[in-house]
Amino acid sequence: MSNMSLEWTGPAGPAALTLLAGPWRRGAATADDTAEVFRLRVPGDHATPTAPDPRRVLASASERLLAVLTHDPGDAPRSATELQRALASDSGMSTDISPLLAELTRRGVGLARVDSELGRHHCVSTEISASGQITTHILAAAPAELLTLHREAVAAALQTRATLLRAALTTTELAALIAAFASPAAVGLALPLAWHFLRTLLSEHRTSSPGE
Amino acid sequence: MDPKSPLYFNGINASTGAYLFPPSSAEELARELTGQPASEDPQQSNHLAELRARVESSSTAHYGVKSGIDAGDLAQTGWAAVFPAVRPDTDEARRQDAIAEALMPLFELRRSQATARDERFFKIYRGLDGYGRTGDTKQRYLARLGAGPGPADPVKVPYYLLLVGSPEELPYSLQFQLDVQYAVGRIHFDAIEDYAHYARSVVAAETGGLQLARELAMFGVANADDPATQLSSANLVTPLADILTPLLPDWNIRRYEGAEATKANLARILGGDQTPAVVFTASHGAGFNRSDPRQRPHQGALLCQDWPGPVGWQGPVSPDFYFAGEDLRREAKLHGLIMFNFACYGAGTPMYNDYGQRSGAKAREQIADGPFLAALPQRLLAHPGGGALATIGHVERAWGCSFVWRGSGKRTGSSAQLAVFESAMRELMRGMPVGFALECFNERYAELASDLSSELEEISFGRNYNAIELADMWTANNDARGYTIIGDPAVRLPLAPVGGATRRPEKIEVVLATPAAPAPEPVASAPIAPVAPSPVAATPSPVASPPSPVASPPSPAASAPAASAPAAASPPAEPAKEPPPGETFGLLARLRGLGGSGEPGPFQLFAEDLLHTLEKTLTDVGTLEVRTFIARDMQAALADPRHPSAGAELRAFTRVSLRGDLESCIPASTDGVDNALWALHADMVKQAQAHRAELVRALLATSTTFVKLG
């Protein structure tokens, strides 16, 4: 049903986060939300939307960068100037993205909740703790069909969390690789360059993935 | 020697106190042997042909692996794990998934070591590539994987093979046969958590933090009125210690012989205040009747000097006389130990008596409900405080002909033949992987089996035979094949540099890239990382990484002195230094500030914060708990999720331990189980497990990169 919605109280940030978030669209957090909330609103029968899993892109990112650095040293960033040039096209991107990455990491391993609502009734709620413990509350009158949807919603939420964490970790790994090759003066640009590289990959992925 | 004089077989039936196998004469034994029909089993014929080929090629120095390969370098030999074949979506498959997950740190470590040059050198044979599909024999199995008989070719099948499974799933015969050309070890534990413990122990041992003193304990029991242990004490333990002492001047060789070989002293050696790097024991192994409840937990336990002997003690053997797995103390400090046990059933027990054909019976005697591994090595390896890396022991009974060869003493005055033991110990103690160190035992098995088959063939055509020689050959053949490794065959001793500081931490700590001083030497003190690949210092890396802070297993060729070399030949090594508190490892130190200001830069601050988060997360994911409530008022139920209101009723609860054990509680009701609720709960459990696995994978991958670059 077209009225079904998937909302997520995720962080505002670069457009790449839209892909990382999978099927979830950003929604407002309520004042009393202590956890990151994924909210499924279902007016009736519906199937949850799906989105390509970007984790495979993230998983290959390190290898691709490593390949570039290894096999084509001419392209390897060697100086702060080159790194700056590489970042030049990344307009609007802060050179210090560590707060964003820290936020992604925190959300990747932090407390989260998946709520499923049928009409105006809050029917199912699953809390995922920082250490992965799962507690689910089901309204006694919740229909079985909603439980099925809720299971899919939890799966999608967990995938999003894993993807966010992957993104942060992959960026950090890439930055570490870059830092290992860059001149000392350019080390400070390793993180933004890694993020830039990752965004490029995600953009390519979005372009090449039908339905995006 | 009189052919009618009795032959003594090692082993005590602890259920009765009598010998496991009554002494009999060589003549009787030879008569039984020659009366046996020739084997028509094509698999056996193929195996004999392979053994002969092995003997013929043994003049080369390459043993099981093909020419030109350094057996001490996993990047050249490769490494693989072999699981039993299981059908997908079965309980067996799910258990195997959990085992593989528990072993992931070990797999990642081996992957990083084995794939430094070629990605094909690391393999996990699971699913359809597992062993045990219909019709599988060793040769057919290897053929399925792309390898034929002959020296191991790592491109096809890696040289180091870790069997992950019980001897019911991966038979002992497979291990014996693979061992002829490959370096094979096995692990099997009842609890999945124990796989995780073992993986952590190996990873921690090879990635720093463990610096063992060069100490060897020789433990030789000589029970009163007992020819078998008096033989092994006088002809194996004592002379072997005598041989090794001058050859290994950097080693402190402590002897526990005769009256000193007590259970109390063994407890001090196995995790107590006298725990060395290597333990060698020779004793009876306790055997039990199939119906005896002690068989599983105590079979293969080491019978110590406390046993008064067959004359002084009649009846069942008291546990006070032997050292079993359950005698290992919880606080034992075993980490890094490698143990060699010469004892019956010291490594494991087959289902059937391997020597049953001597009785002339048509069917082999069943001696156990099923084949199993001895509990002592299992407990040694899975010790949660940091376990042993490997044990070498015997499947079935161990025999004196392992070290005494009839008629060989006329010229030298001694019948002791210790070259195989000496070679294995020297290779082990110079830091070579245990699987390679034991190759000389496989050489001996191949030689004996080839000789025996030729002899029996000639006898079948009417040649006269010498009863004693034939009995010895047969016994020695069966004995030689039984030496097996419990543990990863690629492990090696984590030794401190000669003259350097030693370190055996109280317990293994999983620390993700904790700050440490950059290590100037390949072997240096460093914190333990969960998945720290062995930096392939001797292997050119495609990336010119900075020196790794993580201590690598010393390359024997590069860093360990030759066993026979005098101490002066070894360059003096710097004592290992404890990492100063607050010191950062190489990469973070490099990231510190810009322009040499010394202040931490944003990347360093972020990376340190990230690593702290990852470390905390990893330590918190040990046990998963999944709860499903039914609520009549969601608002009230969610007011404080940690303390559900009276309106919420717990309907299903599952706890999943790190080793994969599941405990589920489902309240009974008159309506039975709510299928929809249970389906959701089961799905939550599945997702929680998958999420944890993904989390751990991601965190370990990142830590690996940091450690590599560090």
Interface residues (C-beta under 8 A of the other chain):
Chain A: S62 L66 L69 T70 D96 S98 L101 A102 T105 R106 V109 H122 C123 S125 T126 E127 I128 A130 S131 G132 Q133 I134 T135 T136 H137 I138 L139 A140 A144 L147 H150 R151 V154 A155 L158 R161 A162 L165 R166 A168 L169 T172 E173 A175 A176 L177 A179 A180 P184 A185 V187 G188 A190 L191
Chain B: P542 V543 S545 P546 L587 R590 L591 L594 G595 G596 G601 P602 F603 L605 F606 A607 D609 L610 T613 T617 D620 V621 L624 E625 V626 R627 T628 F629 I630 A631 R632 M634 Q635 A637 L638 P641 P644 A648 R651 A676 L677 A679 L680 H681 D683 M684 V685 Q687 A688 A690 H691 R692 E694 L695 A698 L699 A701 T702 T705 F706 L709
